[in-house]
Amino acid sequence: MTTATKTVKIQNRLGMHARPAMLFAEIAGKFAATITVARQDSEPVDAKSIMQLMMLAATEGTVLTIDAQGDDADSAIAELVDLVSSGFNE
Amino acid sequence: MDIIVKDAIIPKLKATNRDGVITEMVDALVKSGCASEDQCEEFTKAIIRRENKGSTGFGHGVAVPHVKHVDIKTMHIAIGNSSEGVDFKALDREPVYSIVLLLSPEDQPENHLDAMEAIFSSLSQDTFRRFLRQANSSEDVLTLLTETDNAVR
């Protein structure tokens, strides 16, 4: 069992609105690992749930900590960090 | 929560399909004075276009269709219930019974995300979804929202 954690900053102007949240949950869902996302000041939410991701209200500049536990934790973190730092391809 | 328009709370939607529901709800916002007649069609089409790109039916029988538009100056929210359920091409393929529709200003992404946060904090609770779905009048819906609001604070 591997554990991986990384922080990443929201780059796009619109933040993690519905479409980015869908993309994020979709990618997270490909991995077997348990993945959570947290803002600095709040409880972690399930990275595979769009509703919970929307509850982060992650605006541009928000720093998120992504944490994954499971055999594919490293690749999960790599892909999700890529997605956020690329500004969700917006 | 005053961005929720009382006259645009529709406890019994007449429309039975997705685009009809969106049209009915935008119409209600227009009739409440939240948008002008000539913007009605544009906003409705924009919401449908957005929905076609990816359903906002994120599961659990709820959908949150929305549009960000330069011609929207302040955020307005309509709420509708369908007793039969509507096919929103939801991610879990289940029918949608409660719809929260947002008209959101293009240049206020923070407000948009804050509103979404508030909406999903409520919609992610089983009891809230159940009470919302059972609400028979706009007063019922407003009471539910006020109670939830107080519980959060």
gemmi code that builds the backbone of each chain (N, CA, C; Angstrom):
import gemmi

chains = {
    "A": [
        ("MET", (0.852, -1.203, 0.000), (0.000, 0.000, 0.000), (0.881, 1.244, 0.000)),
        ("THR", (0.592, 2.117, -0.941), (1.377, 3.341, -1.077), (0.533, 4.533, -0.634)),
        ("THR", (1.177, 5.497, -0.028), (0.506, 6.752, 0.284), (1.230, 7.871, -0.440)),
        ("ALA", (0.477, 8.737, -1.082), (1.088, 9.877, -1.776), (0.278, 11.128, -1.486)),
        ("THR", (0.969, 12.233, -1.274), (0.302, 13.503, -0.990), (1.009, 14.616, -1.746)),
        ("LYS", (0.228, 15.519, -2.310), (0.833, 16.662, -2.994), (-0.095, 17.863, -2.905)),
        ("THR", (0.471, 19.046, -2.871), (-0.376, 20.246, -2.913), (-0.287, 20.846, -4.308)),
        ("VAL", (-1.375, 21.477, -4.708), (-1.420, 22.090, -6.034), (-2.344, 23.304, -5.967)),
        ("LYS", (-1.997, 24.321, -6.761), (-2.787, 25.565, -6.725), (-3.696, 25.648, -7.943)),
        ("ILE", (-4.941, 26.056, -7.711), (-5.903, 26.243, -8.806), (-5.424, 27.400, -9.694)),
        ("GLN", (-5.289, 27.123, -10.996), (-4.694, 28.097, -11.925), (-5.718, 28.856, -12.767)),
        ("ASN", (-6.837, 28.204, -13.054), (-7.766, 28.831, -14.020), (-8.665, 29.854, -13.331)),
        ("ARG", (-9.069, 30.856, -14.091), (-9.819, 31.991, -13.566), (-11.145, 31.565, -12.932)),
        ("LEU", (-11.793, 30.572, -13.527), (-13.124, 30.198, -13.059), (-13.104, 29.231, -11.875)),
        ("GLY", (-11.898, 28.758, -11.524), (-11.798, 27.845, -10.390), (-12.353, 26.464, -10.716)),
        ("MET", (-12.550, 25.658, -9.656), (-13.059, 24.310, -9.889), (-14.585, 24.350, -9.916)),
        ("HIS", (-15.127, 24.800, -11.057), (-16.578, 24.818, -11.217), (-17.029, 23.450, -11.710)),
        ("ALA", (-18.278, 23.346, -12.156), (-18.851, 22.025, -12.400), (-18.036, 21.151, -13.362)),
        ("ARG", (-17.659, 21.727, -14.521), (-16.972, 20.869, -15.496), (-15.619, 20.360, -15.000)),
        ("PRO", (-14.760, 21.256, -14.448), (-13.511, 20.755, -13.865), (-13.751, 19.721, -12.763)),
        ("ALA", (-14.774, 19.935, -11.949), (-15.056, 18.976, -10.877), (-15.412, 17.607, -11.455)),
        ("MET", (-16.161, 17.628, -12.584), (-16.521, 16.368, -13.244), (-15.287, 15.650, -13.759)),
        ("LEU", (-14.405, 16.447, -14.426), (-13.156, 15.876, -14.951), (-12.329, 15.264, -13.823)),
        ("PHE", (-12.224, 16.024, -12.742), (-11.417, 15.601, -11.600), (-11.950, 14.290, -11.018)),
        ("ALA", (-13.263, 14.239, -10.802), (-13.887, 13.043, -10.222), (-13.750, 11.853, -11.168)),
        ("GLU", (-13.849, 12.143, -12.479), (-13.751, 11.080, -13.473), (-12.361, 10.452, -13.457)),
        ("ILE", (-11.333, 11.309, -13.429), (-9.961, 10.791, -13.398), (-9.701, 10.061, -12.078)),
        ("ALA", (-10.133, 10.677, -10.972), (-9.932, 10.035, -9.665), (-10.590, 8.660, -9.637)),
        ("GLY", (-11.760, 8.571, -10.296), (-12.516, 7.326, -10.298), (-11.845, 6.179, -11.038)),
        ("LYS", (-10.866, 6.510, -11.900), (-10.151, 5.451, -12.638), (-9.215, 4.663, -11.727)),
        ("PHE", (-8.877, 5.271, -10.583), (-7.891, 4.642, -9.712), (-8.544, 3.896, -8.552)),
        ("ALA", (-7.900, 2.815, -8.158), (-8.412, 2.022, -7.036), (-8.142, 2.726, -5.711)),
        ("ALA", (-7.136, 3.581, -5.700), (-6.730, 4.241, -4.455), (-7.869, 5.065, -3.856)),
        ("THR", (-7.855, 5.210, -2.540), (-8.760, 6.129, -1.852), (-8.134, 7.510, -1.951)),
        ("ILE", (-8.881, 8.447, -2.539), (-8.297, 9.769, -2.787), (-9.149, 10.844, -2.130)),
        ("THR", (-8.487, 11.755, -1.422), (-9.207, 12.880, -0.812), (-8.566, 14.192, -1.248)),
        ("VAL", (-9.351, 15.248, -1.163), (-8.853, 16.590, -1.481), (-9.258, 17.503, -0.330)),
        ("ALA", (-8.347, 18.397, 0.062), (-8.686, 19.317, 1.150), (-8.144, 20.708, 0.875)),
        ("ARG", (-8.892, 21.709, 1.322), (-8.367, 23.064, 1.387), (-7.578, 23.144, 2.675)),
        ("GLN", (-6.758, 24.184, 2.809), (-5.933, 24.294, 4.009), (-6.773, 24.381, 5.285)),
        ("ASP", (-7.968, 24.982, 5.145), (-8.737, 25.287, 6.348), (-9.946, 24.373, 6.550)),
        ("SER", (-9.986, 23.244, 5.838), (-11.199, 22.436, 5.987), (-10.940, 20.938, 5.904)),
        ("GLU", (-11.976, 20.193, 6.194), (-11.915, 18.741, 6.176), (-11.748, 18.218, 4.758)),
        ("PRO", (-11.038, 17.096, 4.602), (-10.893, 16.521, 3.255), (-12.225, 15.984, 2.721)),
        ("VAL", (-12.390, 16.051, 1.400), (-13.579, 15.489, 0.762), (-13.153, 14.371, -0.196)),
        ("ASP", (-14.114, 13.549, -0.576), (-13.883, 12.432, -1.481), (-13.637, 12.939, -2.902)),
        ("ALA", (-12.455, 12.633, -3.449), (-12.078, 13.140, -4.771), (-12.908, 12.521, -5.891)),
        ("LYS", (-13.647, 11.447, -5.579), (-14.426, 10.777, -6.617), (-15.879, 11.260, -6.648)),
        ("SER", (-16.219, 12.195, -5.759), (-17.589, 12.725, -5.701), (-17.643, 14.169, -6.194)),
        ("ILE", (-18.377, 14.387, -7.295), (-18.485, 15.737, -7.850), (-19.115, 16.682, -6.831)),
        ("MET", (-20.175, 16.212, -6.172), (-20.865, 17.053, -5.193), (-19.906, 17.519, -4.101)),
        ("GLN", (-19.093, 16.589, -3.605), (-18.175, 16.963, -2.531), (-17.093, 17.903, -3.037)),
        ("LEU", (-16.645, 17.682, -4.277), (-15.629, 18.576, -4.848), (-16.181, 19.994, -4.980)),
        ("MET", (-17.467, 20.105, -5.360), (-18.084, 21.425, -5.503), (-18.171, 22.129, -4.151)),
        ("MET", (-18.204, 21.336, -3.087), (-18.296, 21.922, -1.754), (-16.967, 22.526, -1.298)),
        ("LEU", (-15.908, 22.328, -2.079), (-14.622, 22.962, -1.745), (-14.640, 24.447, -2.103)),
        ("ALA", (-15.529, 24.848, -3.008), (-15.540, 26.221, -3.529), (-14.126, 26.693, -3.839)),
        ("ALA", (-13.404, 25.888, -4.606), (-11.997, 26.160, -4.885), (-11.847, 27.190, -6.001)),
        ("THR", (-11.636, 28.435, -5.590), (-11.466, 29.527, -6.551), (-10.023, 29.581, -7.041)),
        ("GLU", (-9.777, 30.445, -8.032), (-8.416, 30.630, -8.547), (-7.486, 30.988, -7.383)),
        ("GLY", (-6.344, 30.300, -7.312), (-5.374, 30.592, -6.262), (-5.522, 29.717, -5.020)),
        ("THR", (-6.622, 28.992, -4.919), (-6.820, 28.094, -3.775), (-5.800, 26.950, -3.825)),
        ("VAL", (-5.180, 26.687, -2.681), (-4.225, 25.575, -2.621), (-4.946, 24.332, -2.099)),
        ("LEU", (-4.861, 23.264, -2.887), (-5.513, 22.016, -2.507), (-4.466, 20.966, -2.167)),
        ("THR", (-4.744, 20.171, -1.159), (-3.881, 19.041, -0.836), (-4.592, 17.768, -1.278)),
        ("ILE", (-3.957, 17.060, -2.188), (-4.530, 15.807, -2.678), (-3.779, 14.663, -2.014)),
        ("ASP", (-4.539, 13.727, -1.473), (-3.942, 12.615, -0.761), (-4.494, 11.309, -1.327)),
        ("ALA", (-3.619, 10.364, -1.622), (-4.087, 9.089, -2.162), (-3.467, 7.931, -1.396)),
        ("GLN", (-4.270, 6.897, -1.172), (-3.777, 5.699, -0.501), (-4.221, 4.477, -1.274)),
        ("GLY", (-3.243, 3.692, -1.701), (-3.553, 2.497, -2.479), (-2.388, 2.216, -3.423)),
        ("ASP", (-2.446, 1.078, -4.091), (-1.328, 0.661, -4.920), (-1.030, 1.657, -6.049)),
        ("ASP", (-2.081, 2.274, -6.591), (-1.861, 3.210, -7.701), (-1.865, 4.677, -7.244)),
        ("ALA", (-1.550, 4.888, -5.963), (-1.596, 6.242, -5.390), (-0.683, 7.224, -6.136)),
        ("ASP", (0.525, 6.781, -6.473), (1.480, 7.693, -7.110), (0.990, 8.186, -8.463)),
        ("SER", (0.488, 7.265, -9.294), (0.021, 7.698, -10.614), (-1.251, 8.527, -10.500)),
        ("ALA", (-2.085, 8.224, -9.505), (-3.298, 9.019, -9.297), (-2.928, 10.462, -8.981)),
        ("ILE", (-2.025, 10.632, -8.042), (-1.610, 11.986, -7.649), (-0.996, 12.707, -8.847)),
        ("ALA", (-0.161, 12.004, -9.603), (0.504, 12.629, -10.754), (-0.529, 13.152, -11.751)),
        ("GLU", (-1.521, 12.329, -12.077), (-2.522, 12.746, -13.076), (-3.391, 13.886, -12.576)),
        ("LEU", (-3.788, 13.809, -11.310), (-4.683, 14.839, -10.767), (-3.959, 16.175, -10.612)),
        ("VAL", (-2.702, 16.125, -10.188), (-1.919, 17.357, -10.052), (-1.723, 17.990, -11.435)),
        ("ASP", (-1.449, 17.156, -12.424), (-1.327, 17.623, -13.811), (-2.581, 18.346, -14.271)),
        ("LEU", (-3.712, 17.739, -13.986), (-5.013, 18.298, -14.411), (-5.227, 19.686, -13.806)),
        ("VAL", (-4.977, 19.797, -12.501), (-5.208, 21.081, -11.835), (-4.194, 22.114, -12.316)),
        ("SER", (-2.921, 21.729, -12.407), (-1.911, 22.730, -12.783), (-2.020, 23.140, -14.243)),
        ("SER", (-2.675, 22.314, -15.055), (-2.887, 22.714, -16.450), (-4.133, 23.610, -16.562)),
        ("GLY", (-4.734, 23.959, -15.433), (-5.930, 24.806, -15.449), (-7.127, 24.084, -16.018)),
        ("PHE", (-7.170, 22.777, -15.840), (-8.275, 21.943, -16.327), (-8.481, 22.098, -17.837)),
        ("ASN", (-7.407, 22.401, -18.530), (-7.439, 22.585, -19.996), (-8.412, 23.673, -20.442)),
        ("GLU", (-8.593, 24.691, -19.604), (-9.536, 25.759, -19.997), (-8.798, 26.868, -20.720)),
    ],
    "B": [
        ("MET", (-29.425, 33.954, 1.293), (-30.162, 33.096, 0.357), (-31.225, 33.893, -0.416)),
        ("ASP", (-31.110, 35.205, -0.405), (-32.112, 36.013, -1.111), (-31.898, 36.001, -2.626)),
        ("ILE", (-30.868, 35.307, -3.071), (-30.697, 35.137, -4.516), (-31.683, 34.096, -5.054)),
        ("ILE", (-32.295, 33.346, -4.136), (-33.333, 32.413, -4.560), (-34.637, 33.189, -4.733)),
        ("VAL", (-35.205, 33.099, -5.924), (-36.354, 33.918, -6.279), (-37.635, 33.171, -5.918)),
        ("LYS", (-38.404, 33.748, -4.980), (-39.593, 33.049, -4.467), (-40.570, 32.692, -5.601)),
        ("ASP", (-40.776, 33.639, -6.505), (-41.732, 33.388, -7.594), (-41.173, 32.425, -8.641)),
        ("ALA", (-39.922, 32.053, -8.485), (-39.342, 31.081, -9.408), (-39.093, 29.753, -8.698)),
        ("ILE", (-39.835, 29.541, -7.626), (-39.838, 28.221, -6.989), (-41.089, 27.506, -7.501)),
        ("ILE", (-40.868, 26.396, -8.197), (-41.984, 25.701, -8.849), (-42.114, 24.294, -8.263)),
        ("PRO", (-43.000, 24.120, -7.271), (-43.103, 22.825, -6.597), (-43.646, 21.727, -7.509)),
        ("LYS", (-44.412, 22.117, -8.533), (-44.917, 21.106, -9.462), (-44.665, 21.571, -10.891)),
        ("LEU", (-43.534, 21.155, -11.415), (-43.188, 21.533, -12.792), (-44.178, 20.887, -13.758)),
        ("LYS", (-44.569, 21.660, -14.777), (-45.467, 21.101, -15.788), (-44.677, 20.285, -16.803)),
        ("ALA", (-43.510, 20.787, -17.164), (-42.693, 20.129, -18.186), (-42.242, 18.755, -17.699)),
        ("THR", (-42.081, 17.842, -18.645), (-41.701, 16.482, -18.264), (-40.383, 16.043, -18.889)),
        ("ASN", (-39.807, 16.924, -19.718), (-38.476, 16.582, -20.240), (-37.470, 17.684, -19.903)),
        ("ARG", (-36.198, 17.376, -20.070), (-35.129, 18.262, -19.610), (-35.245, 19.669, -20.177)),
        ("ASP", (-35.319, 19.778, -21.507), (-35.318, 21.102, -22.110), (-36.580, 21.882, -21.742)),
        ("GLY", (-37.694, 21.160, -21.599), (-38.941, 21.789, -21.184), (-38.825, 22.352, -19.770)),
        ("VAL", (-38.204, 21.586, -18.891), (-38.028, 22.024, -17.509), (-37.141, 23.279, -17.465)),
        ("ILE", (-36.057, 23.245, -18.224), (-35.150, 24.399, -18.254), (-35.901, 25.635, -18.759)),
        ("THR", (-36.680, 25.461, -19.834), (-37.459, 26.570, -20.400), (-38.450, 27.111, -19.370)),
        ("GLU", (-39.175, 26.196, -18.707), (-40.177, 26.609, -17.718), (-39.537, 27.396, -16.569)),
        ("MET", (-38.357, 26.958, -16.149), (-37.716, 27.611, -15.006), (-37.132, 28.970, -15.390)),
        ("VAL", (-36.526, 29.070, -16.577), (-36.014, 30.377, -17.028), (-37.189, 31.338, -17.215)),
        ("ASP", (-38.282, 30.828, -17.782), (-39.508, 31.628, -17.937), (-39.954, 32.225, -16.604)),
        ("ALA", (-39.938, 31.395, -15.571), (-40.368, 31.851, -14.246), (-39.454, 32.973, -13.749)),
        ("LEU", (-38.160, 32.857, -14.024), (-37.221, 33.908, -13.612), (-37.495, 35.194, -14.386)),
        ("VAL", (-37.809, 35.045, -15.671), (-38.121, 36.217, -16.501), (-39.390, 36.889, -15.981)),
        ("LYS", (-40.405, 36.088, -15.690), (-41.668, 36.639, -15.182), (-41.481, 37.305, -13.821)),
        ("SER", (-40.485, 36.857, -13.053), (-40.218, 37.474, -11.758), (-39.382, 38.736, -11.915)),
        ("GLY", (-38.999, 39.045, -13.157), (-38.240, 40.267, -13.402), (-36.735, 40.111, -13.259)),
        ("CYS", (-36.257, 38.854, -13.205), (-34.821, 38.626, -13.033), (-34.062, 38.695, -14.346)),
        ("ALA", (-34.769, 38.611, -15.430), (-34.163, 38.721, -16.756), (-35.255, 39.265, -17.670)),
        ("SER", (-34.830, 39.871, -18.771), (-35.842, 40.461, -19.653), (-36.347, 39.427, -20.651)),
        ("GLU", (-37.520, 39.699, -21.205), (-38.141, 38.805, -22.189), (-37.184, 38.415, -23.309)),
        ("ASP", (-36.448, 39.415, -23.826), (-35.601, 39.136, -24.987), (-34.334, 38.358, -24.623)),
        ("GLN", (-34.043, 38.235, -23.310), (-32.881, 37.429, -22.900), (-33.287, 35.977, -22.666)),
        ("CYS", (-34.580, 35.769, -22.536), (-35.117, 34.472, -22.139), (-34.598, 33.337, -23.021)),
        ("GLU", (-34.743, 33.520, -24.320), (-34.375, 32.453, -25.243), (-32.874, 32.184, -25.214)),
        ("GLU", (-32.096, 33.271, -25.182), (-30.641, 33.150, -25.163), (-30.165, 32.384, -23.925)),
        ("PHE", (-30.697, 32.735, -22.744), (-30.286, 32.059, -21.511), (-30.713, 30.591, -21.531)),
        ("THR", (-31.934, 30.353, -22.001), (-32.431, 28.972, -22.070), (-31.531, 28.134, -22.965)),
        ("LYS", (-31.215, 28.682, -24.151), (-30.367, 27.939, -25.097), (-28.979, 27.698, -24.519)),
        ("ALA", (-28.457, 28.718, -23.831), (-27.108, 28.596, -23.265), (-27.073, 27.499, -22.197)),
        ("ILE", (-28.129, 27.412, -21.403), (-28.173, 26.378, -20.355), (-28.259, 24.990, -20.998)),
        ("ILE", (-29.055, 24.882, -22.065), (-29.183, 23.590, -22.749), (-27.855, 23.194, -23.405)),
        ("ARG", (-27.186, 24.193, -24.024), (-25.859, 23.920, -24.615), (-24.905, 23.398, -23.544)),
        ("ARG", (-24.911, 24.059, -22.393), (-24.039, 23.671, -21.284), (-24.367, 22.239, -20.844)),
        ("GLU", (-25.658, 21.949, -20.772), (-26.109, 20.634, -20.326), (-25.693, 19.550, -21.322)),
        ("ASN", (-25.711, 19.904, -22.613), (-25.316, 18.945, -23.647), (-23.831, 18.603, -23.577)),
        ("LYS", (-23.036, 19.535, -23.053), (-21.588, 19.277, -22.920), (-21.297, 18.303, -21.798)),
        ("GLY", (-22.185, 18.251, -20.823), (-21.983, 17.363, -19.685), (-23.115, 17.599, -18.717)),
        ("SER", (-23.831, 16.548, -18.375), (-25.015, 16.703, -17.524), (-24.644, 17.235, -16.140)),
        ("THR", (-25.484, 18.144, -15.629), (-25.307, 18.586, -14.242), (-26.164, 17.733, -13.303)),
        ("GLY", (-26.698, 16.632, -13.829), (-27.362, 15.651, -12.977), (-26.275, 14.783, -12.368)),
        ("PHE", (-25.771, 15.208, -11.215), (-24.615, 14.541, -10.621), (-25.016, 13.341, -9.785)),
        ("GLY", (-26.278, 12.974, -9.829), (-26.730, 11.805, -9.089), (-27.662, 12.172, -7.955)),
        ("HIS", (-28.262, 11.164, -7.331), (-29.187, 11.322, -6.196), (-30.455, 12.095, -6.558)),
        ("GLY", (-30.842, 12.088, -7.853), (-32.120, 12.701, -8.225), (-32.126, 14.216, -8.272)),
        ("VAL", (-30.957, 14.834, -8.324), (-30.920, 16.300, -8.412), (-30.061, 16.754, -9.595)),
        ("ALA", (-30.388, 17.921, -10.135), (-29.583, 18.498, -11.215), (-29.434, 19.996, -10.966)),
        ("VAL", (-28.327, 20.539, -11.423), (-28.041, 21.954, -11.202), (-27.670, 22.626, -12.522)),
        ("PRO", (-28.636, 22.735, -13.452), (-28.337, 23.390, -14.727), (-28.015, 24.868, -14.488)),
        ("HIS", (-27.068, 25.390, -15.260), (-26.679, 26.783, -15.020), (-26.033, 27.405, -16.243)),
        ("VAL", (-25.941, 28.725, -16.209), (-25.225, 29.441, -17.256), (-24.522, 30.635, -16.629)),
        ("LYS", (-23.295, 30.886, -17.127), (-22.619, 32.145, -16.796), (-22.697, 32.983, -18.057)),
        ("HIS", (-23.189, 34.210, -17.917), (-23.432, 35.015, -19.117), (-23.098, 36.479, -18.837)),
        ("VAL", (-22.519, 37.155, -19.833), (-22.145, 38.571, -19.647), (-23.362, 39.450, -19.382)),
        ("ASP", (-24.523, 39.054, -19.876), (-25.714, 39.883, -19.704), (-26.417, 39.663, -18.365)),
        ("ILE", (-25.883, 38.745, -17.542), (-26.469, 38.536, -16.215), (-25.687, 39.389, -15.218)),
        ("LYS", (-26.398, 40.286, -14.538), (-25.716, 41.233, -13.644), (-25.690, 40.750, -12.201)),
        ("THR", (-26.756, 40.088, -11.760), (-26.768, 39.511, -10.415), (-27.253, 38.068, -10.489)),
        ("MET", (-26.766, 37.266, -9.534), (-27.125, 35.855, -9.564), (-28.576, 35.642, -9.142)),
        ("HIS", (-29.244, 34.766, -9.876), (-30.608, 34.399, -9.523), (-30.766, 32.892, -9.611)),
        ("ILE", (-31.547, 32.348, -8.695), (-31.722, 30.902, -8.637), (-33.206, 30.536, -8.661)),
        ("ALA", (-33.554, 29.575, -9.502), (-34.904, 29.021, -9.525), (-34.817, 27.577, -9.030)),
        ("ILE", (-35.896, 27.124, -8.379), (-35.928, 25.741, -7.883), (-37.205, 25.076, -8.379)),
        ("GLY", (-37.094, 23.862, -8.889), (-38.270, 23.165, -9.385), (-38.290, 21.705, -8.951)),
        ("ASN", (-39.501, 21.188, -8.768), (-39.673, 19.769, -8.437), (-40.516, 19.084, -9.516)),
        ("SER", (-40.136, 17.876, -9.856), (-40.938, 17.085, -10.778), (-41.355, 15.804, -10.070)),
        ("SER", (-42.657, 15.554, -10.010), (-43.089, 14.367, -9.269), (-42.775, 13.079, -10.037)),
        ("GLU", (-42.868, 13.151, -11.374), (-42.587, 11.934, -12.165), (-41.100, 11.692, -12.361)),
        ("GLY", (-40.319, 12.753, -12.255), (-38.904, 12.633, -12.532), (-38.619, 12.964, -13.990)),
        ("VAL", (-37.465, 13.559, -14.235), (-37.094, 14.009, -15.570), (-35.770, 13.347, -15.948)),
        ("ASP", (-35.662, 12.955, -17.218), (-34.400, 12.390, -17.688), (-33.412, 13.526, -17.972)),
        ("PHE", (-32.446, 13.684, -17.086), (-31.431, 14.732, -17.261), (-30.115, 14.133, -17.764)),
        ("LYS", (-30.166, 12.900, -18.245), (-28.954, 12.164, -18.598), (-27.967, 12.185, -17.430)),
        ("ALA", (-28.537, 11.963, -16.245), (-27.742, 12.043, -15.018), (-26.629, 10.996, -15.022)),
        ("LEU", (-25.578, 11.284, -14.294), (-24.418, 10.397, -14.255), (-24.789, 9.013, -13.737)),
        ("ASP", (-25.747, 8.945, -12.815), (-26.169, 7.640, -12.296), (-27.365, 7.081, -13.088)),
        ("ARG", (-27.712, 7.769, -14.178), (-28.797, 7.361, -15.096), (-30.183, 7.342, -14.451)),
        ("GLU", (-30.286, 7.866, -13.243), (-31.564, 7.908, -12.532), (-32.313, 9.184, -12.911)),
        ("PRO", (-33.658, 9.167, -12.817), (-34.407, 10.398, -13.082), (-34.106, 11.484, -12.040)),
        ("VAL", (-34.358, 12.717, -12.450), (-34.102, 13.859, -11.577), (-35.437, 14.400, -11.064)),
        ("TYR", (-35.534, 14.625, -9.757), (-36.778, 15.085, -9.142), (-36.708, 16.531, -8.668)),
        ("SER", (-35.503, 16.990, -8.348), (-35.357, 18.380, -7.906), (-34.294, 19.060, -8.745)),
        ("ILE", (-34.634, 20.266, -9.209), (-33.734, 20.995, -10.101), (-33.459, 22.372, -9.515)),
        ("VAL", (-32.185, 22.710, -9.431), (-31.782, 24.041, -8.976), (-31.091, 24.705, -10.159)),
        ("LEU", (-31.706, 25.768, -10.683), (-31.196, 26.400, -11.897), (-30.594, 27.767, -11.559)),
        ("LEU", (-29.382, 27.999, -12.036), (-28.671, 29.243, -11.726), (-28.435, 30.098, -12.962)),
        ("LEU", (-28.735, 31.391, -12.835), (-28.255, 32.374, -13.798), (-27.133, 33.110, -13.072)),
        ("SER", (-25.933, 33.037, -13.644), (-24.781, 33.521, -12.904), (-24.007, 34.552, -13.739)),
        ("PRO", (-23.573, 35.655, -13.131), (-22.801, 36.639, -13.894), (-21.454, 36.057, -14.331)),
        ("GLU", (-21.076, 36.358, -15.531), (-19.847, 35.851, -16.141), (-18.594, 36.246, -15.358)),
        ("ASP", (-18.618, 37.463, -14.780), (-17.382, 38.010, -14.205), (-17.279, 37.822, -12.689)),
        ("GLN", (-18.082, 36.900, -12.140), (-18.012, 36.684, -10.685), (-17.823, 35.201, -10.353)),
        ("PRO", (-16.687, 34.631, -10.809), (-16.493, 33.192, -10.573), (-16.514, 32.812, -9.099)),
        ("GLU", (-16.067, 33.732, -8.219), (-16.046, 33.393, -6.787), (-17.475, 33.230, -6.267)),
        ("ASN", (-18.354, 34.184, -6.635), (-19.745, 34.074, -6.193), (-20.401, 32.809, -6.721)),
        ("HIS", (-20.063, 32.468, -7.967), (-20.618, 31.262, -8.570), (-20.215, 30.030, -7.760)),
        ("LEU", (-18.925, 29.956, -7.422), (-18.444, 28.792, -6.670), (-19.020, 28.773, -5.253)),
        ("ASP", (-19.176, 29.951, -4.644), (-19.775, 30.017, -3.303), (-21.221, 29.527, -3.334)),
        ("ALA", (-21.958, 29.924, -4.375), (-23.348, 29.491, -4.494), (-23.407, 27.980, -4.687)),
        ("MET", (-22.540, 27.461, -5.549), (-22.487, 26.017, -5.787), (-22.151, 25.279, -4.493)),
        ("GLU", (-21.250, 25.857, -3.725), (-20.869, 25.228, -2.453), (-22.095, 25.139, -1.540)),
        ("ALA", (-22.837, 26.250, -1.456), (-24.031, 26.275, -0.601), (-25.066, 25.267, -1.103)),
        ("ILE", (-25.255, 25.232, -2.416), (-26.253, 24.331, -2.998), (-25.891, 22.870, -2.722)),
        ("PHE", (-24.637, 22.521, -2.969), (-24.256, 21.116, -2.805), (-24.109, 20.717, -1.338)),
        ("SER", (-23.825, 21.676, -0.459), (-23.798, 21.338, 0.966), (-25.181, 20.860, 1.376)),
        ("SER", (-26.218, 21.486, 0.819), (-27.580, 21.053, 1.118), (-27.935, 19.784, 0.357)),
        ("LEU", (-27.698, 19.807, -0.964), (-28.133, 18.684, -1.807), (-27.404, 17.382, -1.507)),
        ("SER", (-26.248, 17.455, -0.857), (-25.532, 16.216, -0.564), (-26.115, 15.511, 0.658)),
        ("GLN", (-27.053, 16.160, 1.354), (-27.680, 15.522, 2.520), (-28.967, 14.801, 2.101)),
        ("ASP", (-29.067, 13.528, 2.470), (-30.247, 12.723, 2.137), (-31.535, 13.388, 2.613)),
        ("THR", (-31.520, 13.860, 3.863), (-32.748, 14.419, 4.437), (-33.161, 15.680, 3.692)),
        ("PHE", (-32.180, 16.526, 3.353), (-32.526, 17.749, 2.614), (-33.166, 17.392, 1.284)),
        ("ARG", (-32.580, 16.452, 0.548), (-33.130, 16.063, -0.759), (-34.545, 15.530, -0.620)),
        ("ARG", (-34.765, 14.739, 0.448), (-36.081, 14.146, 0.649), (-37.118, 15.232, 0.953)),
        ("PHE", (-36.766, 16.159, 1.852), (-37.694, 17.236, 2.208), (-37.956, 18.146, 1.012)),
        ("LEU", (-36.907, 18.427, 0.252), (-37.073, 19.307, -0.911), (-38.049, 18.682, -1.901)),
        ("ARG", (-37.840, 17.385, -2.136), (-38.679, 16.680, -3.092), (-40.140, 16.637, -2.643)),
        ("GLN", (-40.355, 16.620, -1.327), (-41.719, 16.540, -0.788), (-42.398, 17.897, -0.668)),
        ("ALA", (-41.629, 18.975, -0.857), (-42.190, 20.316, -0.664), (-43.301, 20.564, -1.680)),
        ("ASN", (-44.451, 21.042, -1.168), (-45.625, 21.228, -2.022), (-45.880, 22.670, -2.418)),
        ("SER", (-45.183, 23.588, -1.776), (-45.403, 25.001, -2.069), (-44.069, 25.733, -1.991)),
        ("SER", (-44.039, 26.937, -2.575), (-42.797, 27.702, -2.511), (-42.475, 28.078, -1.068)),
        ("GLU", (-43.520, 28.240, -0.231), (-43.292, 28.532, 1.193), (-42.550, 27.364, 1.860)),
        ("ASP", (-43.008, 26.132, 1.546), (-42.347, 24.939, 2.098), (-40.864, 24.937, 1.747)),
        ("VAL", (-40.575, 25.254, 0.489), (-39.182, 25.233, 0.029), (-38.385, 26.305, 0.768)),
        ("LEU", (-38.959, 27.509, 0.890), (-38.255, 28.600, 1.574), (-38.016, 28.272, 3.043)),
        ("THR", (-39.015, 27.652, 3.695), (-38.856, 27.259, 5.096), (-37.709, 26.259, 5.232)),
        ("LEU", (-37.706, 25.286, 4.333), (-36.642, 24.275, 4.349), (-35.269, 24.937, 4.191)),
        ("LEU", (-35.174, 25.872, 3.253), (-33.897, 26.546, 2.997), (-33.462, 27.374, 4.201)),
        ("THR", (-34.428, 28.046, 4.831), (-34.102, 28.869, 5.996), (-33.611, 27.990, 7.139)),
        ("GLU", (-34.315, 26.869, 7.359), (-33.908, 25.958, 8.433), (-32.510, 25.399, 8.180)),
        ("THR", (-32.249, 25.024, 6.920), (-30.943, 24.470, 6.580), (-29.865, 25.524, 6.777)),
        ("ASP", (-30.178, 26.735, 6.339), (-29.270, 27.868, 6.471), (-28.893, 28.092, 7.927)),
        ("ASN", (-29.921, 28.052, 8.812), (-29.674, 28.264, 10.236), (-28.857, 27.139, 10.833)),
        ("ALA", (-29.128, 25.922, 10.338), (-28.413, 24.768, 10.877), (-26.927, 24.848, 10.530)),
        ("VAL", (-26.634, 25.416, 9.351), (-25.237, 25.496, 8.919), (-24.488, 26.530, 9.741)),
        ("ARG", (-25.179, 27.629, 10.086), (-24.501, 28.714, 10.802), (-24.425, 28.545, 12.297)),
    ],
}
model = gemmi.Model(1)
for chain_id, residues in chains.items():
    chain = gemmi.Chain(chain_id)
    for i, (resn, *xyz) in enumerate(residues, 1):
        res = gemmi.Residue()
        res.name, res.seqid = resn, gemmi.SeqId(i, " ")
        for name, pos in zip(("N", "CA", "C"), xyz):
            atom = gemmi.Atom()
            atom.name, atom.element = name, gemmi.Element(name[0])
            atom.pos, atom.b_iso = gemmi.Position(*pos), 0.0
            res.add_atom(atom)
        chain.add_residue(res)
    model.add_chain(chain)
structure = gemmi.Structure()
structure.add_model(model)
structure.setup_entities()
